[in-house]
Each structure stands twice: as C-alpha cells, then as structure tokens.
Amino acid sequence: MIRFDGVSKRYPGGHVGLEQVSFHLERGEIAFLTGHSGAGKSTLMKLIMLLERASAGQVWVGGHNLRALKNSRIPYLRRNIGVVFQDHQLLFDRTVFENVALPLLIAGYSPSDCAGRVRAALDMVGLLSKEKLLPVALSGGEQQRVGLARAVVNRPALILADEPTGNLDPQLSTEIMKLFENFNQVGVTVLIASHDLALVARMRHRILTLDHGRLVADQEVQ
Amino acid sequence: MSLFSKNRRQQNGRRHTVDEQTGMGKTTGKSAGSFVPKEAHKDAHKRGANRQTVATLTLHSFVSLHRQVGRDALTRLLNNPVASLLNSLLIAVAFSLPVLLFVLVSNVQVLGAAWDGQPKISIYLNHGVSQKIIDQRIADYRQDPLIKEVVYLSPEQGVNDFQQKAGLQDVISQLGFNPLPGVIALLPVSEASFEQLDDAVVHYQQMEGVDQVRLDRQWVQRLQAILTMLERFAVMLGGILGLTVVLVISNTVRLSIESRRDEIKIISMVGGTRGFIAMPFIYMGIWYGVIGAILAQVIVFSLLAVLSHEMMNIAGLYNSEMVLSGPGFGVLGVLLLAGIAFGVLGAMSSCYRHFQALVPD
C-alpha cells in the first residue's frame, strides 16, 4: 500500500526532513511511526498525502508512483486516504454531523445520501447522540473521535494518523488506538505516528523508528 | 476515480458499494460501522482494496450541492449585514452611474427624434435655367403636401443680399457675371418626418433644372453626434466601472478566503478539488453581483423619480410632450447578468491568486 524507495526530503535552507528512507507497508497492515519530535514523522505523512513532494527517491501509494501523479489528481488520491490529526482539524462553525459528512460531499454524494454513512461512522466512535452539536461543545477526546469518524466515513483504503492521541489521557488514548485496530481488522491499512513509546509498545504492532530523518529501526510484530 | 483498485465498476446507478461479498449495501449505511468478526480477517486484505464506494457525480447530487452551497453563501452575507450592505452599495453605485447616463442619453434621443422644429430645404437651380422651368418648379412645390411655404430667390436678389451683407459693391461688374444660382427655399409642414423629407430631397434632386438640394438639419446631426459620443462614453464608463466591480468583489472574496483559510486547508486535505473549494466563494461573488445590480436599479429609479420633474420643465420649454422614461427590462436584465458575470469573474480571480498559497498542490 505504501512503499518508500530511498526517499529524501530537504527543505530550502538545508534543513533535512527525511534522508534515504525505504520501507514497505503491505495492504491491510498496521504500523506505528515513532521518533522524537522533528525526526520526520510529519514529513513522511505529508509525502504520502502529497502535501509535499519528495526531493529524491520514489513514493508509491496504492500502486501509484506519486512522482508521476499530476497536481490535478491529488484530490482524488486524498479521497482514498483518511487522515487524523493531533489538533483534530474540525470546522468549528459546522455541526459534528456536517464535519463528518464533508468527505462525502466532496466525493459527490448528495446531502440526503450522506446521512446513513455519517451516522454509521459516528455510531462507530460512539458519538451518534452528539451529531447536532458544534465541536466546541465536545471534549478533546470526543473531538478526536469526530476526526476519526470523518477519516473513515468514505471508507478509505488507508488511514494516516499524526499523533492522534497527543492530547489525550492514557485511557482515552487506548480507546482511540482500539478504534484504529478495529479499522485494520476490516482490511484498512493504518499508519500511526506517535511519540508515546509506552503506548506504542503496548499495542504490539510493527514499529518504524525515525531519527533525524533516517529510518533507524523497523521492528516487526513481536 | 479509481486510484486504489483498477477493477472498480461504475455502471448504471449513481453509485454502488463494491463489496457485495459482505452484503453491505449503501442503504444500510452500516458497513463501516459493523465490523466483521475476526474470522473474516484473512481475506480482509483483499477487500480492503475494494471497499471504497464509487460515487459518480449525478445531476441530482450536483444540483443539491450547488443549492446548498448557494444558500450557505447567502446566509454568510446576511449574517454580516452591515459589511455586506456597504460592499453591495459600492457595487451598486458603480453600476448605477453608467446606467443613469445611458438612460438620460436615450431620453434625449427620443427628444431629438420627436423634435417639432422646422428644417429648411434649399433648392439650388442650374445656371441659366429658363423662367418657365422655374415657375414650373415653384408650382410643383406649392402642390406638394409636405411643403408649407415656397420662396424664390433669383440670382439678382442673391447678389444684392450678398453685397449688402458682405459690404462689397459691384461684384458682378468686377467679375463680369453673376456667380450665384437661383434658389428656391422651402419650408416643410411641421408634421413632416425626416424620412419623408429625405425621400423628398431625392425626388427633387431628379427634377429638371435642379442642381443641388440641401436639407438643413445640421443641428439635429450635431445633437446626434453628441448623443452618440455620450452613448460611447456611457459604454466606456460601464467598462471602467465594471472593472471596479470586479475588483471590489475580488477584494471582498479575498478577505473571506483569508478568514476561512483553516476550512480551505481541511477541505483540501480530505480531497476537495480546487473547484469544490472555490464554489462557496464564487457563489459569494454572484450574490454580491446580484444584490449590487438590484440596489443599482433602486438607485436609478429613485434618481429618475427626482429628475423627472425637472425634465418635464425642460420639455415644457421646448413645447414638447415628453415624459422621462426609465431603463427598460432589457437594461435591467443586462445589469443583472453583468452582476452575475462580474461576481464570478471577481471571485475566480481572487481564488486563483490566493489558493496558490493555501491549497497545497
């Protein structure tokens, strides 16, 4: 699903984001991406979503070489990727329901057709009763779960999560991670960036470790 | 588009769920929520590729999306009434100036066409034409129902007039001959239209003994020229002020883009195309254009209502039955269309410039 082949990302001014990173994440796999802050976790995520393009090397997502993907096709790539952020990135002037429905509207569903899918996604994260609320009325953990519902509502083949538990207490973090495992069990490829080493170790999945832009460890499931 | 699996089917029906093998139809909407138990795990990989649902953009979803986006855009404007009204007024003023000028010009044109002043026709006769033919001509013109008065000015009288007016003596004796032709001056009836007179001129021109026919209507021609110029000026003014409208809308949309940059980033992140992201802003431009055009019509009609009294006075002085007419439906329609076009143009130019920085393509 994701293949990095000697990928480097250098920013103007000489800062190195990634240096010669190579790995392969199979379809249906779940893996963690760890490393200290600034190690290149977010850069790696951005390259997969084409928020940025690699300076060198090849990135393959879903069998497509991203180098060959035209700018005009980028939105369609992103529709196949569900993303979850540490800071949720919700629209605060829209209700929980409307936030979750956004990817469906973008994909061309009429508003009336979205309802079933949106409710299913909200049900999955346990927020069905809060669909009419605005995000400000929710707790941090609930907001994160809305973000999660939005990421899966269009049934993407790949979910990327950038520090999804960054602001949550251990119990909520474990709950969120359980949800990711659930998605993985129905065949979704999941890549989670996290610097919470204890949590990552507890989950017992493949762990990719970045250090100063280099991939220093790739531990398979113990 | 099927980025992740190449065998996605997309036949009849607006969309359909591809993973029929688990029996998850889109109507249940539950497929994402109802997790398959563990034993299904081993072929989960395969389905992972196919579990996307194809959504084809149908007319129905297209229309309902546009309707919703259009309504949202209007709601946003109405939520901020003072700022929106000021912007719309700016647009309305820019619209109303050329329209007012255009209305006034077309009114004066009507005034010119309905003018009941009396042009004069001068018939210049050939040199040495006989008195018999001259008398015949005079008789012809007297019988013409178009002509009210016929005055004959012989070459001798003409020379005398000229000598008196120019202060010259004995031109003929110095030149040895009289250079002036005989002239018959005709005064048409007041009902005669310019078309009729033009026809008469052509007709007179062909008569025996007639050298040249002049229809004296220079003042009308001058008026027409001035009006044509004013009309062009109105069009030019319309062009310049149209540009102003585009810039005003473009700038307003820019501010809106700035204030909604988080939203733009999020939509772009979950796969919104530039067109999708631009849509609410384009609708905003359209609404500004339409509201501006409507306000402009209000302004034009109010000003004309004030002006019409003055206009009647002027018409009265010219003994003319003239009523100030407002812009017709054509002008109003054009104004509305221009509002929409300028709105789209302004919004698109703004989106084009500012998405460059915001939408990470």
Chai-1 contact restraints between the chains, C-beta under 6 A:
chainA,res_idxA,chainB,res_idxB,connection_type,confidence,min_distance_angstrom,max_distance_angstrom,comment,restraint_id
A,R27,B,H45,contact,1.0,0.0,6.0,A-B,restraint_1
A,R27,B,G48,contact,1.0,0.0,6.0,A-B,restraint_2
A,G28,B,A44,contact,1.0,0.0,6.0,A-B,restraint_3
A,G28,B,H45,contact,1.0,0.0,6.0,A-B,restraint_4
A,G28,B,G48,contact,1.0,0.0,6.0,A-B,restraint_5
A,L51,B,P360,contact,1.0,0.0,6.0,A-B,restraint_6
A,G62,B,L3,contact,1.0,0.0,6.0,A-B,restraint_7
A,G62,B,F4,contact,1.0,0.0,6.0,A-B,restraint_8
A,N71,B,D361,contact,1.0,0.0,6.0,A-B,restraint_9
A,I74,B,D361,contact,1.0,0.0,6.0,A-B,restraint_10
A,P75,B,G271,contact,1.0,0.0,6.0,A-B,restraint_11
A,P75,B,T273,contact,1.0,0.0,6.0,A-B,restraint_12
A,Y76,B,M1,contact,1.0,0.0,6.0,A-B,restraint_13
A,Y76,B,L3,contact,1.0,0.0,6.0,A-B,restraint_14
A,L77,B,L3,contact,1.0,0.0,6.0,A-B,restraint_15
A,R78,B,G271,contact,1.0,0.0,6.0,A-B,restraint_16
A,R79,B,G271,contact,1.0,0.0,6.0,A-B,restraint_17
A,N80,B,L3,contact,1.0,0.0,6.0,A-B,restraint_18
A,N80,B,F4,contact,1.0,0.0,6.0,A-B,restraint_19
A,Q89,B,I266,contact,1.0,0.0,6.0,A-B,restraint_20
A,L91,B,E263,contact,1.0,0.0,6.0,A-B,restraint_21
A,P103,B,V270,contact,1.0,0.0,6.0,A-B,restraint_22
A,I106,B,G271,contact,1.0,0.0,6.0,A-B,restraint_23
A,I106,B,G272,contact,1.0,0.0,6.0,A-B,restraint_24
A,I106,B,F276,contact,1.0,0.0,6.0,A-B,restraint_25
A,A107,B,A55,contact,1.0,0.0,6.0,A-B,restraint_26
A,G108,B,A55,contact,1.0,0.0,6.0,A-B,restraint_27
A,G108,B,L57,contact,1.0,0.0,6.0,A-B,restraint_28
A,G108,B,S61,contact,1.0,0.0,6.0,A-B,restraint_29
A,Y109,B,A55,contact,1.0,0.0,6.0,A-B,restraint_30
A,S110,B,H60,contact,1.0,0.0,6.0,A-B,restraint_31
A,S110,B,S61,contact,1.0,0.0,6.0,A-B,restraint_32
A,S110,B,S64,contact,1.0,0.0,6.0,A-B,restraint_33
A,G116,B,G29,contact,1.0,0.0,6.0,A-B,restraint_34
A,R117,B,G29,contact,1.0,0.0,6.0,A-B,restraint_35
A,A120,B,G29,contact,1.0,0.0,6.0,A-B,restraint_36
A,A120,B,K30,contact,1.0,0.0,6.0,A-B,restraint_37
A,A120,B,A32,contact,1.0,0.0,6.0,A-B,restraint_38
A,A120,B,G33,contact,1.0,0.0,6.0,A-B,restraint_39
A,A121,B,A32,contact,1.0,0.0,6.0,A-B,restraint_40
A,D123,B,G33,contact,1.0,0.0,6.0,A-B,restraint_41
A,M124,B,G33,contact,1.0,0.0,6.0,A-B,restraint_42
A,V152,B,A32,contact,1.0,0.0,6.0,A-B,restraint_43
A,R155,B,A32,contact,1.0,0.0,6.0,A-B,restraint_44
A,R155,B,R51,contact,1.0,0.0,6.0,A-B,restraint_45
A,R155,B,Q52,contact,1.0,0.0,6.0,A-B,restraint_46
A,A157,B,F4,contact,1.0,0.0,6.0,A-B,restraint_47
A,A157,B,G48,contact,1.0,0.0,6.0,A-B,restraint_48
A,N182,B,F35,contact,1.0,0.0,6.0,A-B,restraint_49
A,Q185,B,H41,contact,1.0,0.0,6.0,A-B,restraint_50
A,V186,B,F35,contact,1.0,0.0,6.0,A-B,restraint_51
A,V186,B,V36,contact,1.0,0.0,6.0,A-B,restraint_52
A,V186,B,A44,contact,1.0,0.0,6.0,A-B,restraint_53
A,G187,B,A44,contact,1.0,0.0,6.0,A-B,restraint_54
A,G187,B,H45,contact,1.0,0.0,6.0,A-B,restraint_55
A,G187,B,R47,contact,1.0,0.0,6.0,A-B,restraint_56
A,G187,B,G48,contact,1.0,0.0,6.0,A-B,restraint_57
A,V188,B,G48,contact,1.0,0.0,6.0,A-B,restraint_58
